[in-house]
Amino acid sequence: MAERKEIFTAKTIEEAKAMAAQKFGTEESKITFSVIEEPKKGLFGKVKGEARVEAVYEQSKAEAAGDYIKTILKNMGIESDVSVTESEEGAVIEILGDTTGAVIGRRGETLDAIQYLASMAANRGDKDYCRITVDCCGYREKRKVILEELAVKISKTVLRTGRTSALEPMNPYERRIIHSAVANIEGVVSKSVGEEPYRKVVISSTAPRRERKEGGYRGDRDRRPRRDKKPSEYTPRSMDMMKTSFEKDYKRPKPEDSNLVEGDLYGKIDI
């Protein structure tokens, strides 16, 4: 729980209490009041002075984070409201408004910064940690889908090539999404390496890398030299294939030379 304490001054005690409830954003019944000074009546019933009331509000860490975010948005010049949802796992604070680009930032960097500051403010000086998640217009869910698809794509590449692949630096929230997605894919594992803010996820294969042999990787077709045939194994067709172009063109008689004898055939060739 986080405690907020402030003194309010008004014409009456009732007005001071109403100011406190409005400032804290809650009901008067949830605030503890202590009257420091009451207005005094003077002559002829005229009231002198004002009422001073000390208000103490015990709010949850999620509510404290929500108030802190409102202050940040106000200083950024952004008119927006926040919705706080608490659970056993922590709290989700949704920023509502149309200026999503300024709140989210490039790849959610601004949103992550707001979440970090709100978490620090809510958990300051308390051992019981409350996980604070800040979202804006469903950005977290959209980003989760993109990261899960990326994890599957990179894992398939690692399985196909056997090579380790490193992703770009991510924050702890996004790294957890990658690790969770990779854990459901057989044959690959993931781990985080490096230091913040450059810590990143590395995906590698659990299968041993293929050993390279002289003719290529194991499993490739053996490139063995062709064995020489014995003279008796050469067929007429294989002998014909071994003839030179000269022999093919000139040794075989042409139709018009059918009347020539064997000795006259070479007489037609200019040597």
Secondary structure, 3 states (H helix, E strand, C coil): CEEEEEEEEECCHHHHHHHHHHHHCCCHHHEEEEEEECCEECHHHCEECCEEEEEEEEECHHHHHHHHHHHHHHHCCCCCEEEEEECCCCEEEEEECCCHHHHHCHHHHHHHHHHHHHHHHHCCCCCCCCCEEEEECCHHHHHHHHHHHHHHHHHHHHHHHCCCEECCCCCHHHHHHHHHHHHCCCCEEEEEECCCCCCEEEEEECCCCCCEECCEECCCCCCCCCCCCCHHHCCHHHHHHCCCHHHHHHCCCCHHHCCCCHHHHHHHCCC
